[in-house]
Amino acid sequence: METYSKAPSNSMVADLAHKYPNSVGYVAHFIFNNYLLKDFDHLSYAPFKVPCIFGYLYIKSLMADSSKKFDFALISKKDCRRPGRRFIVRGIDKEGNVANFVETEHVITLYEQGEAMRVATYVQTRGSIPALWS
C-alpha cells in the first residue's frame, strides 16, 4: 500500500484515479449503494468506494475469418430508483422515473490488422409503461 506524507498533487490524484477507477465517475441512478457512497464525496479518491449495480455482463470473443477477430459485449444494468416485482411496482412516479427501468448496451469491437479497431454500440432501454397508477 502506498502512503503519502503530504497533500496529494494533481498527478498523484490522477494516478490513484487510474488505479481505482470505481472511486470516480459513475452514474448514481444505477448504483444501489449510492446513499452509502455519498459520505465519501469530499474525497478526491477512495479505493474502498465500490459502486454496486444490479446488472449483467457478457463478453464473447469470436473470429470472423482467419484474420479478423471481434468481441461482443452485452452490458445490462437496472435503475435503483424504482425497483420491484412486475405486478407490484409499475408505472411512473412524479419525478419521471418508470418502474423496473433497465438499460442494455450491445458493444461490438472489430480488431483489424495492426492496432486498428472499430467499435459499434447500440443502447436499448426498457421499463414499465409511463402511466400513473393509483
QUIRA-V348948 format. One record per residue. RES is the residue in one letter. SS is DSSP state (@ for helix, = for strand, . for the rest). PSI is psi in radians with two decimals (NA if undefined). OMEGA is omega in whole degrees, -180 to 180 (* if undefined). Layout:
((RES:SS:PSI:OMEGA) (RES:SS:PSI:OMEGA))
//
This chain:
((M:.:2.43:-179) (E:.:2.47:176) (T:.:2.60:180) (Y:.:2.39:-178) (S:.:-0.08:178) (K:.:3.03:178) (A:.:2.38:-177) (P:.:2.41:177) (S:.:3.06:179) (N:@:-0.66:180) (S:@:-0.62:177) (M:@:-0.75:179) (V:@:-0.73:178) (A:@:-0.69:178) (D:@:-0.76:179) (L:@:-0.64:177) (A:@:-0.56:176) (H:@:-0.68:-180) (K:@:-0.59:-177) (Y:.:1.27:-174) (P:@:-0.37:180) (N:@:-0.30:-175) (S:@:-0.19:180) (V:.:2.68:169) (G:.:1.13:174) (Y:.:2.81:-180) (V:.:2.02:-169) (A:@:-0.57:-175) (H:@:-0.06:173) (F:@:0.01:-175) (I:.:2.01:-176) (F:.:-0.43:179) (N:.:0.50:-178) (N:@:-0.62:179) (Y:@:-0.50:176) (L:@:-0.61:-177) (L:@:-0.36:-179) (K:@:-0.45:178) (D:@:-0.31:-177) (F:@:0.26:-179) (D:.:-0.48:-179) (H:.:-0.25:180) (L:.:2.37:179) (S:.:-0.41:174) (Y:.:2.62:178) (A:.:1.73:-177) (P:.:-0.34:179) (F:.:-0.04:-178) (K:.:1.65:-175) (V:.:1.93:177) (P:.:2.38:-180) (C:.:2.25:177) (I:.:2.78:170) (F:.:1.82:-174) (G:=:-2.90:-175) (Y:=:2.46:177) (L:=:2.27:178) (Y:=:2.23:178) (I:=:2.28:180) (K:=:2.26:176) (S:=:2.33:-178) (L:=:2.80:175) (M:=:2.15:178) (A:.:-0.77:170) (D:.:-2.86:-173) (S:.:-0.33:-176) (S:.:-0.16:-176) (K:.:2.11:177) (K:=:2.50:173) (F:=:2.69:178) (D:=:2.44:174) (F:=:2.20:178) (A:=:2.39:176) (L:=:2.05:-177) (I:=:2.16:-179) (S:=:2.37:180) (K:=:2.50:-175) (K:=:2.42:177) (D:.:2.38:-176) (C:.:0.01:-177) (R:.:-0.54:179) (R:.:1.06:178) (P:.:2.88:176) (G:.:3.03:178) (R:.:2.64:-170) (R:.:-0.68:-175) (F:.:-0.08:180) (I:.:-0.81:179) (V:.:2.09:180) (R:.:2.93:178) (G:.:-2.76:-175) (I:=:2.60:176) (D:.:-3.13:-176) (K:.:-0.27:176) (E:.:-0.06:178) (G:.:0.23:179) (N:.:2.15:179) (V:=:2.72:180) (A:.:2.51:174) (N:.:0.77:179) (F:.:2.26:179) (V:=:2.35:175) (E:=:2.18:180) (T:=:2.29:179) (E:=:2.28:175) (H:=:2.22:-179) (V:=:2.18:175) (I:=:2.16:179) (T:=:2.09:179) (L:=:2.12:179) (Y:=:2.14:179) (E:.:-3.12:-179) (Q:.:2.53:-176) (G:.:-2.47:-179) (E:.:0.17:-179) (A:.:2.54:176) (M:=:2.70:176) (R:=:2.43:-178) (V:=:2.31:175) (A:=:2.35:179) (T:=:2.68:177) (Y:=:2.18:-179) (V:=:2.26:-179) (Q:=:2.36:179) (T:=:2.69:177) (R:=:2.58:179) (G:.:3.13:180) (S:.:2.78:178) (I:.:2.33:-176) (P:.:1.22:177) (A:.:2.51:177) (L:.:2.13:180) (W:.:2.49:178) (S:.:NA:*))
//
